[in-house]
Amino acid sequence: MKIISTTSKEWQRLCTRQLVRKQRIEQRVRDIVDSIYKHGDEALLRYTRRFDKVKLSSKQLRVTEAEISGAFQHLDPKFALRLKSAIQNVQVFYGRSRLKPVRLVDGDGVLLGEKFDPIERVGIYIPGGTASLVSTVYMTVIPAQRAGVKRIILATPPRKDGSVDPHILAVASLLGVDEIYKMGGAQAIAAFAFGTKTVPKVDKIVGPGNAFVAEAKRQVFGFVDVDTIAGPSEIGVIADRHANPEYVLADLLGETEHAGGLGFLITTSKALAKMARKQIPGGYCVVVKNQQEAIAVANSLAPEHLEIMVRSPQKLAKRITHAGAIFLGSYSPVTVGDYIAGPSHVLPTGGSARAFSGLGLDDFIRRTHVISYTKKALERFREPLEQLTTIEGLPRHFDAVKVRLT
């Protein structure tokens, strides 16, 4: 772990890490997205052969009911039972009621409001690779279900034998999801965004992925909505001399299991900083004078996960305004948030926690404004309407008002 100063260029680079884009990845993804847009299934199958080393037909893209039901035969019989508590925790956390409609009425007959409806079709990307992220299934599907989304569609890369990890299929089955497609990478995101003959077009795409998936989400945004443009997983730890160094080092090391995972240690303890420098192979450490400076450093980094291991972590947490999720005290490692706590582990990365939030019910809800005027109310605003439409050079806009008041 490298000890750096907040006055260094490296510090400035860390605080703007989300802004770094690789032209090589951008162009490769652009080619893939354009090809899926133009050629649909043909391109999707071609990229599946190229990147996943699997030859599929259009009919084989969708996971069959037999494959889903058969998944349980390949698993430990106690798998579903052990997973039950994690699923229940997420369901309870997102079990609160949805947003309530807004209705404002004045005496002249103006009615203003907002109505809330679930997004109709959501595509969820479940990463594959060396280890399939089984937990991402329930961490994304459950919030969508609780928000009222009727059609939830999963995509995950096929294995080399053309199958899908049975754990993913089993969890999807337990949650009632039966529409799963064998596709991964940027091509899966593009297929969701534009639709193909086999893959349905969705209205929103959520879920983490590698640099190519993230770039594809950025490029299709506007054709569909997306949750965030996620980068490598990361952890920040605020720790003082009272923190257990074994806990701190274990949590920082845990993040290195993710490809490109980043660790940030923010500490008032020079001894802890020295230990981290020797024992943590990557990441960055900032030695601060006091807790106030620690808070400022954490807010500038805006990490995905932030652990606070000091004597009164709640006091510091109140002043943290930029973090994906905050973990308080010595016995709240990021691991519990990743798997069992309840809030979704899909969180903003790369400093984007300054503007984005963790996945929640609101991500699956549309707002619609509702406006109703009576003739009396319209008459009351005749003059400002005439003035504003004149200033903007749109006289026919006012004609639509005038015809109603003559």
C-alpha positions as CSV (number, residue, x, y, z in Angstrom):
1,M,0.0,0.0,0.0
2,K,1.3,3.4,-1.0
3,I,1.2,6.3,1.5
4,I,0.3,9.5,-0.4
5,S,-0.4,13.1,0.5
6,T,-3.5,15.1,-0.4
7,T,-1.3,17.7,-2.1
8,S,0.1,15.2,-4.6
9,K,-0.8,14.7,-8.2
10,E,-1.6,11.0,-7.4
11,W,-4.2,12.2,-4.9
12,Q,-5.8,14.4,-7.5
13,R,-5.9,11.5,-9.9
14,L,-7.6,9.3,-7.3
15,C,-10.3,11.9,-6.7
16,T,-11.1,12.0,-10.5
17,R,-10.6,8.3,-11.2
18,Q,-14.1,7.9,-12.8
19,L,-13.1,10.4,-15.5
20,V,-10.3,8.1,-16.9
21,R,-11.6,6.5,-20.1
22,K,-9.7,4.2,-22.5
23,Q,-10.1,4.9,-26.1
24,R,-9.3,1.3,-27.1
25,I,-12.2,0.0,-25.0
26,E,-14.5,2.8,-26.2
27,Q,-13.9,1.9,-29.8
28,R,-14.2,-1.9,-29.3
29,V,-17.5,-1.4,-27.5
30,R,-18.8,1.0,-30.1
31,D,-18.2,-1.6,-32.8
32,I,-20.0,-4.2,-30.7
33,V,-23.0,-2.0,-30.0
34,D,-23.3,-0.9,-33.6
35,S,-23.2,-4.5,-34.8
36,I,-25.9,-5.7,-32.4
37,Y,-28.0,-2.7,-33.4
38,K,-27.7,-3.6,-37.1
39,H,-27.6,-7.4,-37.0
40,G,-29.3,-8.5,-33.8
41,D,-29.1,-12.3,-33.1
42,E,-26.5,-12.9,-35.8
43,A,-24.0,-10.5,-34.1
44,L,-24.9,-11.6,-30.6
45,L,-24.2,-15.3,-31.5
46,R,-21.0,-14.3,-33.3
47,Y,-19.7,-12.4,-30.3
48,T,-20.7,-15.3,-28.0
49,R,-18.5,-17.6,-30.1
50,R,-15.7,-15.1,-30.1
51,F,-15.6,-14.0,-26.4
52,D,-17.3,-16.9,-24.5
53,K,-16.0,-19.6,-26.8
54,V,-19.4,-21.1,-27.1
55,K,-21.4,-21.9,-30.2
56,L,-25.1,-21.4,-29.6
57,S,-28.1,-21.1,-31.9
58,S,-30.8,-18.4,-31.5
59,K,-33.1,-21.0,-29.8
60,Q,-30.4,-21.8,-27.3
61,L,-29.9,-18.2,-26.1
62,R,-32.8,-18.4,-23.7
63,V,-32.4,-20.8,-20.7
64,T,-35.1,-23.4,-20.8
65,E,-37.5,-24.4,-18.0
66,A,-35.8,-27.8,-18.0
67,E,-32.4,-26.2,-17.4
68,I,-33.8,-24.1,-14.6
69,S,-35.5,-26.9,-12.8
70,G,-32.5,-29.2,-13.4
71,A,-30.1,-26.8,-11.8
72,F,-31.1,-28.0,-8.3
73,Q,-29.8,-31.5,-9.1
74,H,-26.2,-30.1,-9.3
75,L,-26.3,-28.3,-5.9
76,D,-25.9,-29.1,-2.3
77,P,-29.5,-29.9,-1.0
78,K,-29.0,-27.4,1.8
79,F,-28.0,-24.5,-0.6
80,A,-31.5,-23.0,-0.8
81,L,-32.0,-23.3,3.0
82,R,-28.7,-21.5,3.7
83,L,-29.6,-18.8,1.3
84,K,-33.0,-18.2,2.8
85,S,-31.9,-15.8,5.5
86,A,-30.0,-13.6,3.0
87,I,-33.0,-13.4,0.7
88,Q,-35.3,-12.6,3.6
89,N,-33.1,-9.8,4.8
90,V,-33.1,-8.1,1.4
91,Q,-36.9,-8.6,1.1
92,V,-37.5,-7.1,4.5
93,F,-35.2,-4.1,3.8
94,Y,-37.0,-3.3,0.5
95,G,-40.4,-4.2,1.9
96,R,-41.4,-0.6,2.7
97,S,-44.2,0.9,0.7
98,R,-43.6,2.6,-2.6
99,L,-43.7,6.3,-3.1
100,K,-47.2,7.8,-2.6
101,P,-48.9,10.0,-5.2
102,V,-48.7,13.8,-4.8
103,R,-51.9,15.8,-5.2
104,L,-52.0,19.6,-4.8
105,V,-55.3,21.6,-5.4
106,D,-55.9,25.3,-5.1
107,G,-59.2,27.3,-4.9
108,D,-59.4,28.2,-8.7
109,G,-59.3,24.6,-9.8
110,V,-55.7,23.9,-10.4
111,L,-54.7,20.4,-9.7
112,L,-51.0,19.4,-9.7
113,G,-49.6,16.1,-8.9
114,E,-47.2,13.2,-9.5
115,K,-48.0,9.6,-10.1
116,F,-45.6,6.7,-9.7
117,D,-45.5,3.6,-11.8
118,P,-43.0,0.7,-11.9
119,I,-40.8,0.4,-15.0
120,E,-42.3,-2.2,-17.3
121,R,-39.2,-4.2,-18.4
122,V,-35.9,-4.4,-16.6
123,G,-32.8,-6.2,-17.8
124,I,-30.4,-7.4,-15.1
125,Y,-26.8,-8.3,-15.9
126,I,-25.2,-11.0,-13.7
127,P,-21.4,-11.2,-14.3
128,G,-19.8,-14.5,-15.0
129,G,-16.1,-15.0,-15.4
130,T,-14.0,-17.0,-13.0
131,A,-16.8,-16.9,-10.4
132,S,-20.5,-16.2,-11.0
133,L,-21.9,-13.5,-8.7
134,V,-24.8,-15.4,-7.3
135,S,-25.5,-12.8,-4.7
136,T,-26.0,-10.2,-7.4
137,V,-29.2,-12.1,-8.5
138,Y,-31.1,-11.5,-5.3
139,M,-29.5,-8.1,-4.7
140,T,-30.9,-6.8,-8.0
141,V,-34.1,-8.9,-8.5
142,I,-35.7,-8.3,-5.1
143,P,-35.6,-4.4,-5.3
144,A,-37.1,-4.6,-8.8
145,Q,-39.8,-7.0,-7.6
146,R,-40.7,-4.9,-4.5
147,A,-41.0,-1.8,-6.8
148,G,-43.6,-3.7,-8.8
149,V,-41.6,-4.5,-12.0
150,K,-43.6,-7.1,-13.9
151,R,-41.0,-8.3,-16.4
152,I,-37.5,-9.0,-15.1
153,I,-35.1,-10.4,-17.5
154,L,-31.6,-11.8,-16.6
155,A,-28.5,-12.0,-18.7
156,T,-25.4,-13.9,-17.7
157,P,-22.5,-15.3,-19.8
158,P,-22.6,-19.0,-20.7
159,R,-20.0,-21.4,-19.5
160,K,-17.8,-23.1,-22.1
161,D,-20.1,-26.1,-22.3
162,G,-23.1,-23.8,-23.1
163,S,-24.6,-24.0,-19.6
164,V,-25.3,-21.4,-17.0
165,D,-24.0,-21.7,-13.4
166,P,-26.6,-23.7,-11.6
167,H,-26.4,-21.5,-8.5
168,I,-27.6,-18.5,-10.6
169,L,-30.4,-20.5,-12.1
170,A,-31.4,-21.8,-8.7
171,V,-31.6,-18.4,-7.1
172,A,-33.5,-17.0,-10.1
173,S,-35.9,-19.8,-9.7
174,L,-36.4,-19.3,-6.0
175,L,-37.2,-15.7,-6.8
176,G,-39.7,-16.5,-9.5
177,V,-37.5,-15.3,-12.5
178,D,-37.8,-17.5,-15.5
179,E,-36.5,-15.4,-18.3
180,I,-32.8,-15.8,-18.5
181,Y,-30.5,-15.4,-21.5
182,K,-27.0,-16.8,-22.1
183,M,-25.2,-13.7,-23.1
184,G,-22.4,-11.6,-21.6
185,G,-20.3,-8.6,-22.0
186,A,-21.0,-5.5,-24.1
187,Q,-23.0,-7.5,-26.5
188,A,-25.5,-8.4,-23.8
189,I,-26.0,-4.8,-22.8
190,A,-26.6,-3.8,-26.4
191,A,-29.0,-6.7,-26.9
192,F,-31.0,-5.5,-23.9
193,A,-30.9,-1.9,-25.2
194,F,-32.1,-2.5,-28.7
195,G,-33.7,-5.9,-28.6
196,T,-33.1,-8.7,-31.1
197,K,-35.4,-11.3,-32.6
198,T,-34.8,-13.5,-29.6
199,V,-33.9,-11.0,-26.8
200,P,-36.6,-8.5,-25.7
201,K,-35.8,-4.8,-25.5
202,V,-35.9,-3.5,-22.0
203,D,-36.5,-0.1,-20.5
204,K,-33.7,-0.1,-17.9
205,I,-30.5,-2.1,-17.4
206,V,-29.0,-2.7,-13.9
207,G,-26.2,-4.7,-12.5
208,P,-22.4,-4.6,-12.3
209,G,-19.8,-5.8,-14.9
210,N,-16.3,-5.4,-16.3
211,A,-14.9,-2.4,-18.1
212,F,-16.6,-3.4,-21.4
213,V,-20.0,-3.8,-19.7
214,A,-19.6,-0.4,-18.0
215,E,-18.7,1.3,-21.3
216,A,-21.6,-0.4,-23.1
217,K,-24.0,0.9,-20.5
218,R,-22.5,4.4,-21.0
219,Q,-23.0,4.2,-24.8
220,V,-26.6,2.9,-24.7
221,F,-27.8,5.3,-22.1
222,G,-30.6,7.3,-23.7
223,F,-31.9,4.4,-25.6
224,V,-32.5,2.9,-22.2
225,D,-31.9,4.0,-18.7
226,V,-29.1,2.5,-16.6
227,D,-28.3,2.3,-12.9
228,T,-24.7,3.5,-12.8
229,I,-21.5,3.2,-14.9
230,A,-19.7,1.0,-12.4
231,G,-15.9,0.6,-12.2
232,P,-13.7,-1.7,-10.1
233,S,-14.9,-2.5,-6.6
234,E,-13.4,-0.4,-3.8
235,I,-13.2,0.0,0.0
236,G,-12.3,2.9,2.1
237,V,-11.4,2.4,5.8
238,I,-11.3,5.2,8.4
239,A,-9.4,3.9,11.4
240,D,-7.6,5.3,14.4
241,R,-5.2,3.8,17.0
242,H,-8.1,2.0,18.7
243,A,-9.0,0.0,15.6
244,N,-7.9,-3.7,15.5
245,P,-5.2,-3.8,12.9
246,E,-6.0,-7.4,11.9
247,Y,-9.6,-6.4,11.0
248,V,-8.4,-3.4,9.0
249,L,-5.8,-5.3,7.0
250,A,-8.2,-8.2,6.4
251,D,-10.9,-5.9,5.0
252,L,-8.4,-4.1,2.7
253,L,-7.0,-7.4,1.5
254,G,-10.5,-8.7,0.8
255,E,-11.0,-6.1,-1.8
256,T,-8.1,-7.4,-3.8
257,E,-10.0,-10.5,-4.6
258,H,-12.0,-8.4,-7.1
259,A,-10.2,-7.7,-10.4
260,G,-8.8,-4.2,-10.1
261,G,-10.2,-3.8,-6.6
262,L,-9.0,-0.6,-4.8
263,G,-8.4,-0.1,-1.1
264,F,-8.0,3.3,0.7
265,L,-6.9,3.5,4.3
266,I,-7.5,6.8,6.0
267,T,-5.9,6.9,9.5
268,T,-4.5,9.0,12.2
269,S,-2.2,6.2,13.3
270,K,1.3,6.2,11.7
271,A,1.9,2.7,13.1
272,L,-1.2,1.3,11.3
273,A,-0.1,3.1,8.1
274,K,3.3,1.5,8.4
275,M,1.7,-2.0,8.8
276,A,-0.6,-1.4,5.8
277,R,2.3,-0.3,3.6
278,K,4.2,-3.5,4.3
279,Q,1.3,-6.0,4.2
280,I,-1.1,-4.7,1.7
281,P,0.1,-5.3,-1.9
282,G,-1.9,-2.4,-3.5
283,G,-4.0,0.6,-2.7
284,Y,-3.4,3.9,-1.0
285,C,-3.0,5.3,2.5
286,V,-3.6,8.8,3.7
287,V,-2.3,9.7,7.1
288,V,-4.5,12.5,8.6
289,K,-4.1,14.7,11.7
290,N,-7.6,14.2,13.1
291,Q,-11.1,12.9,12.5
292,Q,-12.2,16.1,10.8
293,E,-9.5,15.7,8.2
294,A,-10.4,12.0,7.8
295,I,-14.0,13.0,7.0
296,A,-12.8,15.5,4.4
297,V,-10.5,12.9,2.7
298,A,-13.3,10.3,2.7
299,N,-15.8,12.7,1.2
300,S,-13.3,13.6,-1.5
301,L,-12.7,10.0,-2.4
302,A,-16.4,9.1,-2.3
303,P,-15.7,5.4,-2.0
304,E,-18.1,2.6,-2.9
305,H,-17.8,1.1,0.6
306,L,-16.6,3.0,3.6
307,E,-15.8,1.3,6.9
308,I,-15.5,3.5,10.0
309,M,-13.5,1.9,12.8
310,V,-13.1,4.5,15.5
311,R,-14.5,4.8,19.0
312,S,-17.7,6.7,18.0
313,P,-18.3,5.7,14.4
314,Q,-21.9,7.1,14.4
315,K,-20.7,10.6,14.9
316,L,-18.4,10.4,11.9
317,A,-21.0,8.8,9.8
318,K,-23.3,11.8,10.2
319,R,-20.7,13.9,8.4
320,I,-20.0,11.5,5.6
321,T,-21.9,12.8,2.5
322,H,-20.2,10.9,-0.3
323,A,-20.2,7.1,0.0
324,G,-22.1,4.2,-1.5
325,A,-22.5,2.4,1.8
326,I,-21.2,3.0,5.3
327,F,-20.2,0.2,7.7
328,L,-20.0,1.2,11.4
329,G,-17.7,-0.4,14.0
330,S,-15.4,-3.3,14.2
331,Y,-17.9,-6.1,13.5
332,S,-19.5,-4.7,10.3
333,P,-17.1,-5.8,7.5
334,V,-18.1,-5.1,3.9
335,T,-18.7,-8.8,3.5
336,V,-22.0,-8.6,5.4
337,G,-23.2,-5.9,3.0
338,D,-22.1,-7.9,0.0
339,Y,-24.1,-10.9,1.0
340,I,-26.6,-10.8,3.9
341,A,-27.3,-7.4,5.5
342,G,-30.2,-6.4,3.2
343,P,-29.4,-3.2,1.3
344,S,-28.3,-4.0,-2.3
345,H,-24.6,-4.4,-2.9
346,V,-25.0,-2.7,-6.3
347,L,-23.3,0.6,-5.4
348,P,-21.7,3.6,-7.1
349,T,-17.9,3.3,-7.7
350,G,-15.1,5.4,-8.9
351,G,-16.1,8.5,-6.9
352,S,-19.5,8.6,-8.4
353,A,-21.0,8.3,-4.9
354,R,-20.9,12.1,-5.0
355,A,-24.0,12.0,-7.2
356,F,-25.3,8.4,-7.4
357,S,-26.8,6.1,-4.8
358,G,-27.0,2.4,-4.1
359,L,-29.7,0.4,-6.0
360,G,-33.1,1.0,-4.4
361,L,-36.8,1.0,-5.1
362,D,-36.7,4.4,-6.7
363,D,-34.4,3.0,-9.5
364,F,-37.4,1.0,-10.8
365,I,-40.0,3.7,-10.5
366,R,-41.1,6.3,-13.1
367,R,-42.6,9.6,-12.1
368,T,-45.4,11.2,-14.2
369,H,-46.5,14.7,-13.7
370,V,-50.3,15.3,-13.6
371,I,-51.7,18.8,-14.4
372,S,-55.3,19.9,-14.6
373,Y,-56.7,23.5,-15.0
374,T,-60.2,24.8,-15.0
375,K,-61.2,27.7,-17.3
376,K,-61.1,30.0,-14.3
377,A,-57.6,29.0,-13.4
378,L,-56.4,29.3,-17.0
379,E,-57.8,32.8,-17.2
380,R,-55.9,33.8,-14.1
381,F,-52.6,33.0,-15.8
382,R,-53.5,34.5,-19.2
383,E,-51.1,37.5,-19.0
384,P,-48.0,35.7,-17.9
385,L,-48.6,33.0,-20.5
386,E,-48.9,35.7,-23.2
387,Q,-45.8,37.4,-22.1
388,L,-43.6,34.3,-21.8
389,T,-44.7,32.9,-25.2
390,T,-44.0,36.3,-26.8
391,I,-40.5,36.5,-25.3
392,E,-39.7,33.0,-26.5
393,G,-41.1,33.7,-30.0
394,L,-43.8,31.0,-29.9
395,P,-47.1,32.8,-30.5
396,R,-49.0,29.6,-31.4
397,H,-48.4,28.3,-27.9
398,F,-50.4,31.3,-26.7
399,D,-53.1,30.7,-29.4
400,A,-53.8,27.3,-27.7
401,V,-54.6,29.3,-24.5
402,K,-56.5,32.2,-26.2
403,V,-58.8,29.9,-28.2
404,R,-60.1,28.5,-24.8
405,L,-60.8,31.9,-23.3
406,T,-62.6,33.6,-26.2
